[in-house]
Amino acid sequence: MQYLSNMNNEPNWEWEISTSHKWYQLGLRELVHYKDIIVSFYRRELLAAYHQSVIGVSWIVLQPLLTTLFYFLVFNKIVKVSTDNTPPVFFYMSGSILWAYFSDCLSGAMYSFIHNAHIYNKVYFPRLVVPFSMALNHTVRFAIQFGLFLLAYIIFMCVSGRFVMSWQVLLTPLLFMQIMAFALGIGLITSVYVARYRDVEHIMSFLLRLFMFVTPVFYPASIVPEHYRMIFWLNPLTPMIETFRTLFFQTGTLHFAYIAVSAVTSVSVLMAGLVLFRQKELKVMDTI
């Protein structure tokens, strides 16, 4: 800890490390002072992810393309799933990049303690630095993939004249922030329990696979039976993905009530994750 002396030689604390704090003290202000460490962790994760890889960071672009191709062959050519008159390639690409962003942010935060225990035990820095740096890493990756989608979309729009880009697409950054908040919140909550009970890791891996099938990643919400739609739309990711497609492809209507519920849920989950992470981080460090 550091302090600055005033004229009466009394300590004037600049910052303090303490084992006790109020539940609402989330430590977010510390992240500003440790922004250089966040960037360092981001660079480390980026380099480690593609270390000894032949094509390197090209996987960032290649991964959504291969996933889109797989969805196209299976769900469009074989299963014949409707895409609501949206070109299948764009339909599946939009779903795959949004789901990958959610899944990657969640997994990155979930393994914060397990993958960085050797660093946590050696030096002090806010433990939130790691999950936020992981979120930054996946946000940069997602930005590149979204740029690829946007480029293909603009070219198709100019050639075919099929779509009309309206000012509403400016709302997409809010959708991305909402996805990150929801994923980061779940990741922070589960990170506490994954570090103590490794069974949670397998349970979460299983639930994440199931969650993808109840999220409109490779099918539209319109094919869901009427008596299941209320439950289906309460999935926070459903309004995010469907709104994204509506903004770009004009295939449906904006459900503002569900969007609002999704936003409130995402923020609530994020706040719950921050509070739990902050309250349990020291006990978790004793465990691992």
ChimeraX attribute file (.defattr): number of C-alpha atoms within 10 A of each C-alpha:
attribute: neighborCount
match mode: 1-to-1
recipient: residues
	/A:1	8
	/A:2	10
	/A:3	12
	/A:4	11
	/A:5	10
	/A:6	9
	/A:7	6
	/A:8	6
	/A:9	8
	/A:10	10
	/A:11	12
	/A:12	11
	/A:13	11
	/A:14	9
	/A:15	11
	/A:16	8
	/A:17	11
	/A:18	7
	/A:19	6
	/A:20	8
	/A:21	12
	/A:22	9
	/A:23	11
	/A:24	11
	/A:25	12
	/A:26	17
	/A:27	15
	/A:28	12
	/A:29	9
	/A:30	14
	/A:31	17
	/A:32	12
	/A:33	11
	/A:34	13
	/A:35	13
	/A:36	12
	/A:37	17
	/A:38	22
	/A:39	17
	/A:40	12
	/A:41	20
	/A:42	22
	/A:43	16
	/A:44	14
	/A:45	16
	/A:46	17
	/A:47	13
	/A:48	11
	/A:49	13
	/A:50	15
	/A:51	12
	/A:52	9
	/A:53	11
	/A:54	9
	/A:55	10
	/A:56	12
	/A:57	15
	/A:58	11
	/A:59	16
	/A:60	15
	/A:61	17
	/A:62	13
	/A:63	15
	/A:64	23
	/A:65	20
	/A:66	13
	/A:67	16
	/A:68	22
	/A:69	15
	/A:70	13
	/A:71	23
	/A:72	22
	/A:73	13
	/A:74	13
	/A:75	17
	/A:76	18
	/A:77	10
	/A:78	10
	/A:79	10
	/A:80	11
	/A:81	16
	/A:82	15
	/A:83	21
	/A:84	17
	/A:85	10
	/A:86	17
	/A:87	11
	/A:88	21
	/A:89	16
	/A:90	21
	/A:91	22
	/A:92	26
	/A:93	25
	/A:94	24
	/A:95	24
	/A:96	22
	/A:97	23
	/A:98	21
	/A:99	19
	/A:100	17
	/A:101	21
	/A:102	24
	/A:103	20
	/A:104	22
	/A:105	28
	/A:106	28
	/A:107	24
	/A:108	23
	/A:109	25
	/A:110	27
	/A:111	22
	/A:112	25
	/A:113	25
	/A:114	18
	/A:115	13
	/A:116	12
	/A:117	15
	/A:118	11
	/A:119	11
	/A:120	18
	/A:121	11
	/A:122	8
	/A:123	8
	/A:124	9
	/A:125	15
	/A:126	18
	/A:127	18
	/A:128	21
	/A:129	23
	/A:130	23
	/A:131	25
	/A:132	21
	/A:133	23
	/A:134	28
	/A:135	25
	/A:136	19
	/A:137	22
	/A:138	23
	/A:139	19
	/A:140	15
	/A:141	20
	/A:142	22
	/A:143	14
	/A:144	14
	/A:145	23
	/A:146	18
	/A:147	13
	/A:148	15
	/A:149	19
	/A:150	15
	/A:151	12
	/A:152	12
	/A:153	17
	/A:154	15
	/A:155	11
	/A:156	15
	/A:157	14
	/A:158	11
	/A:159	9
	/A:160	9
	/A:161	10
	/A:162	9
	/A:163	15
	/A:164	13
	/A:165	14
	/A:166	10
	/A:167	8
	/A:168	11
	/A:169	14
	/A:170	11
	/A:171	12
	/A:172	15
	/A:173	10
	/A:174	12
	/A:175	20
	/A:176	19
	/A:177	15
	/A:178	23
	/A:179	27
	/A:180	25
	/A:181	25
	/A:182	26
	/A:183	27
	/A:184	31
	/A:185	28
	/A:186	22
	/A:187	29
	/A:188	30
	/A:189	23
	/A:190	23
	/A:191	29
	/A:192	26
	/A:193	17
	/A:194	22
	/A:195	22
	/A:196	17
	/A:197	11
	/A:198	11
	/A:199	11
	/A:200	16
	/A:201	18
	/A:202	11
	/A:203	11
	/A:204	17
	/A:205	12
	/A:206	11
	/A:207	11
	/A:208	14
	/A:209	11
	/A:210	11
	/A:211	14
	/A:212	14
	/A:213	11
	/A:214	17
	/A:215	22
	/A:216	26
	/A:217	24
	/A:218	24
	/A:219	21
	/A:220	21
	/A:221	21
	/A:222	14
	/A:223	13
	/A:224	14
	/A:225	10
	/A:226	9
	/A:227	8
	/A:228	9
	/A:229	13
	/A:230	12
	/A:231	9
	/A:232	19
	/A:233	22
	/A:234	15
	/A:235	18
	/A:236	22
	/A:237	29
	/A:238	21
	/A:239	27
	/A:240	24
	/A:241	23
	/A:242	25
	/A:243	25
	/A:244	22
	/A:245	21
	/A:246	16
	/A:247	21
	/A:248	20
	/A:249	20
	/A:250	18
	/A:251	16
	/A:252	14
	/A:253	10
	/A:254	16
	/A:255	12
	/A:256	11
	/A:257	10
	/A:258	19
	/A:259	21
	/A:260	13
	/A:261	15
	/A:262	23
	/A:263	23
	/A:264	15
	/A:265	18
	/A:266	24
	/A:267	18
	/A:268	15
	/A:269	21
	/A:270	23
	/A:271	20
	/A:272	16
	/A:273	24
	/A:274	24
	/A:275	20
	/A:276	19
	/A:277	22
	/A:278	22
	/A:279	20
	/A:280	13
	/A:281	17
	/A:282	13
	/A:283	11
	/A:284	19
	/A:285	16
	/A:286	9
	/A:287	10
	/A:288	13
